[in-house]
Amino acid sequence: MALGGARTLAVIGGGVIGLSVARRAALDGWTVRLHCTAERGASWVAGGMLAPHSEGWPGEEQILQIGLESLKLWHSGFLEGLPPEVVTARESLVVAVDRADVADLRTVADWLSDQGQPVEPTTAARDVEPLLAQGIRHGFRATTELAVDNRAVVDGLAAHCERLAVRWAGPVENLDEVRDVDALVIANGIDAPKLLPGLPVRPVKGEVLRLRWRKGCMPVPQRVIRARVHGRPVYLVPRADGVVVGATQYEHGRDTAPVVRGVRDLLEDACAVVPALGEYELAETAAGLRPMTPDGLPIVERVDDRTLVAVGHGRNGFLLAPWTAERIAAELEVGVGVR
C-alpha cells in the first residue's frame, strides 16, 4: 500500500461494472484511474432489468441469492448520485403464452417459493397489464424488481465518477502498464482473458431491439413484461420513449452484427405478447457480447496481493453491479501489497 499519501487504484473497464467499482472506491477515499476504450460495449446494449426473480430458473440458486442481495442494494442506496429518471419500471410481470409456457411458469413460481421467495400468481394477467394479447391469463408479479435505462445509468455513473475526481485513461494491453498503482481491478468483460490468460470468460451474443412510441399508438407498458413464447424467452422493458425488446442468446465468437433470424424472432415474440407494439417504430437493432462463465456465476475475487477481477456477469451485469462494487470494496479494505 502506498505510504504517506492516498491509496491509488486502476480500474480496467468502462462498463457498468468498472464504473460501479471506480465510483465506490472513490467514495472510499481511493485515488482512482479508470482505463477504458472509446467503444460502447455490452452495457450500452443491455435491457437494464434488475430481475432476480423473473430471471431465475431451477438449479440457479446461487445466482438467485446474489441477485437478491444486489437488488436490495439498488433499493437502499446505489441510485444515489444518479438522475431519478434512470428507473423506468418498478415491477415485473411474467406471463405464459401457451400451455407449455404455463407449465414453465409454474415451475419457476414453485421453485421461487421453495427458495423462500414467493411471488404473486395471477390468472387474470390482462387485468394487471391491459396491453397483453387476448388469451394470456397466467402469470406472476415480482413487485420488488426494477428496470433502469441502461444508457442513463452508464452516463450517470460516469458523471458521478467525474465529480469524485476519477481520472480517465486509455485501454490497457498488458498489466505491466499499470505498475504505478497500489491496486488494480480487471473489469473489462470479454477482454479480461487478454490480461489474465486462462480466465474462463467467453462472449455470448445477444440481440436487442428498441421500439419507439409513435403518436396514435397505445401507451408504453408501465412494468417489465417477460414471457416464454413457444419456449423462447422474450422481455419488454419500458423506456421513456418506448420499449426495449430482448434478447437472443447464442455463441458466435465476437460477431456483433444483428441477423435477420434473431430480429424476426424478437419482433414476432414481442407482438405475440403485446400486439400493439406492431405499430411502434423500429428505432434500433443492436447486438452485444455478454461475458459468460462456465457455471454462469460471476468471477469477483482477488488474484494476488494487488490484482482483483470483477468479470463474467453474463446477462446480469446491471443487476449485480452494486453487489460487485461492495465485494471489491471489501477486498480492497483487506489491504494490498507494498510497492
Residue, then its C-alpha position, 0 to 999 in steps of 0.5 A: m500500500a502506498l505510504g504517506g499519501a492516498r491509496t491509488l487504484a486502476v480500474i480496467g473497464g468502462g462498463v457498468i461494472g468498472l464504473s460501479v467499482a471506480r465510483r465506490a472506491a472513490l467514495d472510499g477515499w481511493t485515488v482512482r484511474l479508470h482505463c477504458t476504450a472509446e467503444r460502447g460495449a455490452s452495457w450500452v446494449a443491455g435491457g437494464m432489468l434488475a430481475p432476480h426473480s423473473e430471471g431465475w430458473p431451477g438449479e440457479e440458486q446461487i445466482l438467485q441469492i446474489g441477485l437478491e442481495s444486489l437488488k436490495l442494494w439498488h433499493s437502499g442506496f446505489l441510485e444515489g448520485l444518479p438522475p431519478e429518471v434512470v428507473t423506468a419500471r418498478e415491477s415485473l410481470v411474467v406471463a405464459v403464452d401457451r400451455a407449455d409456457v404455463a407449465d414453465l411458469r409454474t415451475v419457476a413460481d414453485w421453485l421461487s417459493d421453495q427458495g423462500q421467495p414467493v411471488e404473486p400468481t395471477t390468472a387474470a394477467r390482462d387485468v394487471e397489464p391491459l396491453l397483453a394479447q387476448g388469451i394470456r391469463h397466467g402469470f406472476r408479479a415480482t413487485t420488488e424488481l426494477a428496470v433502469d435505462n441502461r444508457a442513463v445509468v452508464d452516463g450517470l455513473a460516469a458523471h458521478c465518477e467525474r465529480l469524485a475526481v476519477r481520472w480517465a485513461g486509455p485501454v490497457e494491453n498488458l498489466d505491466e502498464v499499470r505498475d504505478v498503482d497500489a491496486l488494480v481491478i480487471a473489469n473489462g468483460i470479454d477482454a479480461p482473458k487478454l490480461l489474465p490468460g486462462l480466465p474462463v470468460r467467453p462472449v455470448k451474443g445477444e440481440v436487442l431491439r428498441l421500439r419507439w412510441r409513435k403518436g396514435c399508438m397505445p401507451v408504453p407498458q408501465r412494468v417489465i413484461r417477460a414471457r416464454v413464447h413457444g419456449r423462447p424467452v422474450y422481455l419488454v422493458p419500458r423506456a421513456d420513449g418506448v420499449v426495449v425488446g430482448a434478447t437472443q442468446y447464442e455463441h458466435g465468437r465476437d460477431t456483433a452484427p444483428v441477423v435477420r433470424g434473431v430480429r424476426d424472432l424478437l419482433e414476432d415474440a414481442c407482438a405475440v405478447v403485446p400486439a400493439l407494439g406492431e405499430y411502434e417504430l423500429a428505432e434500433t437493432a443492436a447486438g452485444l457480447r455478454p461475458m459468460t462463465p462456465d457455471g454462469l456465476p460471476i468471477v469477483e475475487r482477488v488474484d494476488d496481493r494487488t490484482l482483483v477481477a470483477v468479470g463474467h456477469g453474463r446477462n446480469g451485469f446491471l443487476l449485480a453491479p452494486w453487489t460487485a462494487e461492495r465485494i471489491a470494496a471489501e477486498l480492497e479494505v483487506g489491504v494490498g501489497v507494498r510497492 
